[in-house]
Amino acid sequence: MDRHSIFKKPALDGAAFGWAAGMRGVAAAAAQADIGEVVVVKDQPGRPHRGKVFAAVHAHLDDIPYYASGLCAKLISEGYTGYIIRTSNDEKCGGHSTAENILSNEQDHFRMAAALGFKDVFDFYYQNHDMDGISYIDLRGRLILIFRMLKVDTIISFNPWGHGEENPDHWVTGRAVEEACWMASMPNDFHEHMEAGIQPHAVNERYYFYARPGQPFNRVVDISSHIEKKIDAIVECKSQGDGNRGSLVRAQLARQGKRLPLLGNDDRTADRAYVRQFLLDDHREYGKQRNLEFAERFYYIDQRRPAKSKADEYIEKNAVRL
Ligand SMILES: [Zn+2]
């Protein structure tokens, strides 16, 4: 992710980007027109989500840590089992050769996932920055298999209509996730899955990141009690995401015969202190507007249906003997 662009002004409108981006802009406007009320979501006591499964689907090592790690930590603490899927190979970020970047991002990703308490990690390794040129149907099919296999109830990912989104890995991933969520419920899609014992399964709850200025949101999640976990996740983003910036600054100052008291006396303390002080402004500043210490924002869609439809109820009540 280009983390700093969270703080940028909205990008140029769709017309300047051509047809595809323009259509995304139209879709974003439509989505913004009907997002419902903004609801502040607080911690829930106990483990109300026991037995439920969520999949966090991102493109790059540092997407989930910055956009949604507070929500992931909250859901896991409330009983969810979490899985994480990374779609790109992150080869362009890390400051080393392409092969070295792939390896260091992969290793950071495993450590980041462990810090948040994910049960398992899936890496798809599509070529970084070029995901708008991959086989889109291949990506969607892989997601459908995993959603069915894990019986995913809830996904956390990019807004598929991505207003202001400049990174193709983000919007390609978001669109494929959105489509896989409903297609996973259709028995005629990939019918061979059923032969393998994997049944159709709809994903009914969706949390889309607030990732760029202008993107819609209707859930403000209070992550104040999960902020240490969020920092745990971000400090593992060393290949990209500034997770080790604190220890790098500390070492640089030491070479100049200086120290910054904020950064403490060891690398781990320095990294955590740097993240807390400098890299959480977006979450801190928006939280303040809602009287929260820290907040993350999402466009939440709930497609759960009541066990009985109105038609079922009518038929049950009104059917008479022949
Ligand atoms: Zn990203």
Boltz pocket constraint, residues with backbone or C-beta under 6 A from the ligand:
constraints:
  - pocket:
      binder: B
      contacts: [[A, 1], [A, 2], [A, 59], [A, 60], [A, 62], [A, 63], [A, 167], [A, 170]]
      max_distance: 6.0
